[in-house]
Amino acid sequence: MSLQEFDSLIDRMKLAFEYADNLGQYAAAAKVLYQMNEQLPDDLQLSLDDLENPESAKSFVMRYQSEIKLAISEYRQRLMNF
């Protein structure tokens, strides 16, 4: 995947995440984080906990949001170097 393709995909996912997060729909936001994680290469993917109930979705989002952003930045750096 090229940097441009990755950026386009991740930008759409970020918008979906922010929309769900801002509306307090944390279960939907968590699903987007899972999808973002799946777009990363295996060595950068996070080992995400299972989201067992919607009540824990907010803490899940708060826990993994910054980690996924960091992994996305690392992958972008790789793509820029190719």
MODELLER restraints for C-alpha pairs under 7 A, 6 or more apart:
rsr = mdl.restraints
at = mdl.atoms
rsr.add(forms.Gaussian(group=physical.xy_distance, feature=features.Distance(at['CA:2:A'], at['CA:79:A']), mean=6.86, stdev=0.5))
rsr.add(forms.Gaussian(group=physical.xy_distance, feature=features.Distance(at['CA:3:A'], at['CA:76:A']), mean=6.63, stdev=0.5))
rsr.add(forms.Gaussian(group=physical.xy_distance, feature=features.Distance(at['CA:3:A'], at['CA:79:A']), mean=5.51, stdev=0.5))
rsr.add(forms.Gaussian(group=physical.xy_distance, feature=features.Distance(at['CA:3:A'], at['CA:80:A']), mean=6.62, stdev=0.5))
rsr.add(forms.Gaussian(group=physical.xy_distance, feature=features.Distance(at['CA:10:A'], at['CA:36:A']), mean=6.90, stdev=0.5))
rsr.add(forms.Gaussian(group=physical.xy_distance, feature=features.Distance(at['CA:13:A'], at['CA:32:A']), mean=6.52, stdev=0.5))
rsr.add(forms.Gaussian(group=physical.xy_distance, feature=features.Distance(at['CA:13:A'], at['CA:36:A']), mean=6.86, stdev=0.5))
rsr.add(forms.Gaussian(group=physical.xy_distance, feature=features.Distance(at['CA:17:A'], at['CA:29:A']), mean=4.92, stdev=0.5))
rsr.add(forms.Gaussian(group=physical.xy_distance, feature=features.Distance(at['CA:17:A'], at['CA:32:A']), mean=5.78, stdev=0.5))
rsr.add(forms.Gaussian(group=physical.xy_distance, feature=features.Distance(at['CA:20:A'], at['CA:26:A']), mean=6.55, stdev=0.5))
rsr.add(forms.Gaussian(group=physical.xy_distance, feature=features.Distance(at['CA:20:A'], at['CA:28:A']), mean=6.03, stdev=0.5))
rsr.add(forms.Gaussian(group=physical.xy_distance, feature=features.Distance(at['CA:20:A'], at['CA:29:A']), mean=5.21, stdev=0.5))
rsr.add(forms.Gaussian(group=physical.xy_distance, feature=features.Distance(at['CA:21:A'], at['CA:29:A']), mean=5.63, stdev=0.5))
rsr.add(forms.Gaussian(group=physical.xy_distance, feature=features.Distance(at['CA:26:A'], at['CA:57:A']), mean=5.17, stdev=0.5))
rsr.add(forms.Gaussian(group=physical.xy_distance, feature=features.Distance(at['CA:26:A'], at['CA:58:A']), mean=5.20, stdev=0.5))
rsr.add(forms.Gaussian(group=physical.xy_distance, feature=features.Distance(at['CA:26:A'], at['CA:61:A']), mean=6.80, stdev=0.5))
rsr.add(forms.Gaussian(group=physical.xy_distance, feature=features.Distance(at['CA:27:A'], at['CA:54:A']), mean=5.65, stdev=0.5))
rsr.add(forms.Gaussian(group=physical.xy_distance, feature=features.Distance(at['CA:27:A'], at['CA:57:A']), mean=5.15, stdev=0.5))
rsr.add(forms.Gaussian(group=physical.xy_distance, feature=features.Distance(at['CA:29:A'], at['CA:61:A']), mean=6.91, stdev=0.5))
rsr.add(forms.Gaussian(group=physical.xy_distance, feature=features.Distance(at['CA:30:A'], at['CA:57:A']), mean=6.39, stdev=0.5))
rsr.add(forms.Gaussian(group=physical.xy_distance, feature=features.Distance(at['CA:30:A'], at['CA:60:A']), mean=6.90, stdev=0.5))
rsr.add(forms.Gaussian(group=physical.xy_distance, feature=features.Distance(at['CA:30:A'], at['CA:61:A']), mean=5.65, stdev=0.5))
rsr.add(forms.Gaussian(group=physical.xy_distance, feature=features.Distance(at['CA:37:A'], at['CA:45:A']), mean=5.61, stdev=0.5))
rsr.add(forms.Gaussian(group=physical.xy_distance, feature=features.Distance(at['CA:37:A'], at['CA:46:A']), mean=6.67, stdev=0.5))
rsr.add(forms.Gaussian(group=physical.xy_distance, feature=features.Distance(at['CA:37:A'], at['CA:68:A']), mean=6.64, stdev=0.5))
rsr.add(forms.Gaussian(group=physical.xy_distance, feature=features.Distance(at['CA:38:A'], at['CA:45:A']), mean=6.89, stdev=0.5))
rsr.add(forms.Gaussian(group=physical.xy_distance, feature=features.Distance(at['CA:44:A'], at['CA:71:A']), mean=6.03, stdev=0.5))
rsr.add(forms.Gaussian(group=physical.xy_distance, feature=features.Distance(at['CA:51:A'], at['CA:57:A']), mean=6.66, stdev=0.5))
